[in-house]
Amino acid sequence: MIIVNLTYDIRSLRACTLTCYSWYIAAVPHLHQTLFTSIDPWKYKYQWPNPIQHMYTLGLLPFVKFCWMRAGLCKTVVHSPRQFTPRILHQFLALTNVQELGIEYLDIPSFMPEIRRYFGHFLPTVRSLALREPKGSRRQIIYFIGLFQHLEDLRLLQCWAGTQYEPVDDLTLIPPSAPPLRGCLLISNFTRVDLLKDMIDLLGGIRFRGMDFFDVDDMQLLLGGCAKTLETFQLHLTDPRGKGVSLKHLQYLADGFAAESSLWDFDLSHNKSLQTLEVSARSVEVTLSGGSLDAASMLLQYALSTIQSPVFFQVVVFYCDRDLCGPQPVRFSYWVPSASQYHGQFEVFREARKVRDFRLVLCANVPDPVRERSVRVLKRAVAAEKAKNGFDDFFPAPSVTYRPYRDRW
């Protein structure tokens, strides 16, 4: 139990390994559960992290649960079979318990048709897959996703249509399995709508319980595909396509983005199982001009007004480290903003609650070292608002909670 409470404290875990043999056995799996690999752009070879470069020799690779295959800063370097020398491939096959796999710039056509030789050992254990700017045709990417028969969570990042050469699709390329896909779907900077349509058709539909979108074309295609299963939806009000929306087809928002969306894109009326709507604190910063709310607030009110789910009950607002602690000019020195700075955000949710009844939850999505300070700042802000009778319409009163920070990538 002691070791479990120190999961995110690497320094303490290292100290525990020096206590005795039994503490070493308990701490080592947590200490080595994350592995980052990278490619040397000059040698085109994998580089294991320096602190644990002897993981294979010491038999530590089976402890890895989160594996991230990075390609470095150079986008011309892609993951292909040429990086897997016989020695590297032999070590790579020792990653037998990976549950979360992330790959940057994966050149899928170069692995075909022997793709199982390189990734087959991941298939029984991987539950979460993240692909940043994968190379290949629509069917090749879907075929790779379909390899993981137990896949629950999926992340597709930076898939732009027309930015890369797309090979001609092989219509005989069928995914070997239909993953459950019952976890969370995160899509960011995505315009390859045909890929989403083929994925729904070839994998027998999608059944995600959570969705997180940012700058995605045809949101309704995914929202409609999960009409019966979606429980949590994260709405980025600072989405370029969200801020460029035409409100009621009368008012155009001039903020530097093209009006590529319509309010229909944010219609949640078909999602009958929706329970929670999540937004970031930075995205609902209100700008009062002439007594009216800004575009983000109006968009939030519209999304709430379309919800027809009988089980919807809460809106969660995520506060990041920079929202609560501010700049850090000196190490371990934090600037804590006054609670009055959050009153503008609370005004947004007071107005939104006139449209739809919900419970408000404030969540500190920050690293563990600043957990107590961040929660204290949020509680102070809520107390100040209660003193102004600002939450008289909320029952129960807004609550404050905490969630460990996890990178979107």
N, C-alpha and C positions, 0 to 999 in steps of 0.2 A: 504493500500500500504506500510506503514511503517513496519508492521508486516511481510509481504511477503519478504521484503528485509533482514529480520533478521532470516530467516528460519534456517540457519546453526549456528547461534550464540546463544547457549543455555543460556549463562549468561545474555545476553540482553533480551531474551524472559522472563526469570524469573523476571527481573526488570520490564518489561512491565506489568506482571500480578499484580504488586503491585501499578500500577498507578491509575486505576479506574476500575469500573465493566465492562465497554464496552471494555477496552483494555484487561482485563482478558479473556473475552469471545473470543476475536480475537486471543490471543496468546496461549491459552491452547491447541487447536488442533495441532499446530505445535510443542509444547513442549512435547507432549505425543504421537507423531505419531510412535515412534520406541519402541519396546519392546523386550528384550532378556530374555529368560527363560533358566534355567539350571537344571541339576539333581544332587542331592547330592549322590555321589557314595556309601555312607554308608547307607543312609536311603532310597534311590531310590524314592525320592519325588521331585516334582517340587519346585523351589525356585524363587519367584518373585524378581525383582531387588530391592535392599534396598531403593533407593531414592523414589520409587513409590510403596511401598509394600501395600498401601491402595487404589490402583487404582480401584479395584472392588467396595469397599465401597463408594468411591467418584463418581462412575459412569464414570470413565475415560477410561475404556477398549474399548468402541465403537469408541474412537478417534484413536486407534492404526491402522496404515496402513502398517507398516513393522514389522513382527513378526518372530523372529529367535529362533528356539528351539534347544538349544545346549545340548550336552551330557557331557560336561566337558572334562578333559584330559584323562579319562580312556575309552578306546575304547570298553571295555567289557560291559559298560553301554549303553544300547540301549533304544530307545523310544518304549514302549510297553504299553498295557492296565494296567499293574500293577502300573504304575506311576499315573494313573488317579483315585484318590480317588473320592468319590461322591462330596466332597467339591471342589476339584480342577477342576473336570469336569464341575461343575456348573459355576465356574468362567471362565473356558476355553471357554464355549459356548457363553460368552458375547463378544467375539472378532468377531463382526459381520461386520466390514468394512475393514478387512485385504486385501490389494492388492498385497503384496509381502510376500511370505511364504518360510522360509528356515528351513530344518529339518536335523539334523545329526543322522546317524545310526538308521534310521527308520526300525523297525522290522515289515514289512507289513504282513507276515503270521499270526502273533499273533493278528492282528486286524480283520482278516477275520472270519466270513462274515459280521460282524457288523461295518465295517469301516466307514460307513456314520454316525453312532452314534457319532463318535469322530471328524470327519472332515467335516460333512455335512454342517455346518454353514459357511464354507469357500467357498463352491462351487460357489455361485452367484457372489462373489466379487474378488477372487484371479485372478490376471493377470500374475503373475510371480512366478515360483516355482523353488526352489533350493534343491537338494537332495545330501547329502554327504554320500557316501558309504551305500546306502540303502540295506537292507537285504530282500531276497526273490527271487523267480524265475523270469524269463523274463516276463511272462504274468502277474504276480502279480504286478511287478513294472509298467508295461504299463497300467494295470487296474487302479492303483492309479493315474497315470498321466491323464488318460481318465476321471477321476471323475470331473475334473475342466473344465467345458464346455466352459469357456471364456478365457482359458489360452493362453497367447501370448508369453511370454519369458520362457525359460527352461534352467536350469543349472544342469548338472550331473557331479559330482566330485568324483574322486578316486573310480572308479568301475573297479576293477581288476579281470580278469578271473582266476579262480582256487584258489583264496585266501580265499574263503568262501564256505560253503556247499550250493549248489543250489538245492532246492526242485524240484521234478518232476513237469513239467508243466501240468496244467489242461487245456486241449485243449478247454473246454467249457467256459473258463473264457474270456469273450469278454468285452472290454472297453465300459462303458455305453454311451459315447459320443466321438465325434471326435473334439478335440479342434482346434481353428483356427491356432495356432502356426505360427503367422505372425510377431513375434518380433525378438528377438535375441536368438541364441543358443550358450551357453557356455559349452564346454566339456573339462575337464582337467583330465589327468592321467586315461585314459579310454582304456580298452582292450576288453570289452564284445561286440564284433562286432555283435554277434547274437541278442543281445538286440536291437541294432540299426536297424537291418534288420526287426525284428518283429514289432518294433515301426512304421516303415514306412508302413508296410503291414496292420497292424491292425488299424492304425489311418488315413488311406486313404492318405498317403503321408505327406510330410513336406513342408512348404511354408515360411521358415524364410527369413527375409530381411537382417539380420546380423548374422555373425558367428565368434566365437572366440575359437580357438583350441589351446591346448597345450598337447603334448604327447598323441596323439589319434591314434589308429589303424584304417586303412581303411578310410582315409580322403575323398577319391574320392566317397565313398558311400554317404556321406552327401553332398558333393559339387554337385554331380550329381542329388541328390534328390531336390535340390534348384536351378537347372540350370536356371529356368525362373524367379526366385524371388530374388535371392541374390543380394544385393546392396552394402553391406559393409563387407569386410573380414579382420579380424585381423590375421596377420601372425606373429607367434612367431619364429623369426629366431634362438633363442636359444633353441628351442624344441629339446629334446634328439634324436628324430627320424629325425629331420631336420638337425641337425649337423652331424649325422651319415650317411648322404646321399652319394651315389656314383655319383659324378658329371660326366656326360656323360659316366658313366660306366668305366672310366679310372682311375680317381683319387679318392682314398679313404681318407677320412678325419680322421686323427688320433687324436681324442680329448677325448678318454675315453668312448665313447658310441658305441654301436653295430650298424652296418649299416643295420638297419631294414627297411629303407625307400628307395625309388628310386625317381628320379626326377618326375616321373609320378604322384606321390602323390601330387605334388604342381602345377599340370596342371590346369589352370583356363580358358581354351579355351571354355568349355561348358557353362560358366556362362555369358550369353549374356546381363544381366541387371546389371552387376557389375559396380559400380561408384567409390568406394573408397577402397583403400588398406591401412590398418593401421598397423604400426610397432612400437615397443618401441625403444627409443633412446639407451638404454643399449644393445639391441640386434644387433645394426648395428655399434658398435664400431669397427673401421677398424684397422687392423694390417698389415702394409705394410712390405712385405718381398720380396726383389728383384723386387720391382716395381709392384707387383701383389696384388690384393685385397684378403681379407680373405674369408673363406668359406661362412659366412653369407651374404657377399656382392654378391658373385657369385650366391647364391641361390635366393636373391632378384632380381637380374637381370634376372634369368631364369623365375621366377614367372611373372615378368612384360612382358617378351617376349611372354608368352603364352596367355596373355589377348587379346581377340578378341571382347570384348564388345564395341559397338559404343558409349556408354554413359560414359565410364570410363574417369575421368578427374583429380583425385587428389590422392596424397599419404600423409597421416597424420602421423606425428611422435610424439609419446607421451613421454614427459619428466616428470618423477616422482619427488617427493620432494627430494629424495636423489641424483638425478641427478643434480639438480639445486642449492640446499642449502648445500649439503654436511653434514658432521658430526656436531653435536650440543654439543660441550663440555660444554657450559654454556647456561643456559636457556635464550631464546630469543636472542641468539647470533648465527648468521648464517655466514658460510664461503661461499662467493660467488666466484665461479671459474672464471677465465678469459675467455673471449670469444674465445680465440685461441684454447681452449680445444675442441671446437665443430667443428673445421675445418676438422678433420679426418672424422667425420660423414657426413659433407657436401660433401666431396670427393666421398663418396659412392653414393650419390644421383646424383652427376654430372655424374658419370659413368653410373648409371642406366638410366638416361634420354637420353643417346645415344641409348638405346634400345627402349624406349617408351616415348612418350610425356605425361607429367602430370604436375599438379600444386602442389607445395610443401607447406604444412601447418605444422607449428610447434605449438604443443599444450601443455600447462602447465597443466598437470593432477595432481593438488596439492590441499591441503586443503585451505580453504578461508583465514586463517591468513597470509599465505605466497604468496598470489595471486599476489599482485603488485610487490613484489621483484622478483618472478620467471619470470613474463612476462618481467620485465625490463632486466633480464639477457639474455633472449632469443632475445629480440630486439637488445641488444648490440652485441650479436654474429652475428646476421644477418647484422647489420651495418658494422661490421669489415670485414665480408666476401664481402660485396658490395664494400668496399673501395679497396679490392684486385682484383676487377672485377671478383670475383668468381661466380657470378650469372648472367653473361652476357647471358648465354644460356637460362635462365629461363624467361618466360613471361606469366603471370605477376610475379613479384619478390615474393619470399617466404613470407608468412604472418604469424603472430603470434596471437594465440588465447588462450582461457582459458576454462577449463572444471573442475567442482568440482570433487574431488577425490571420487570414490566409490569402496569399497572393492570388489574383484572378488568373494568372498564368499557371 
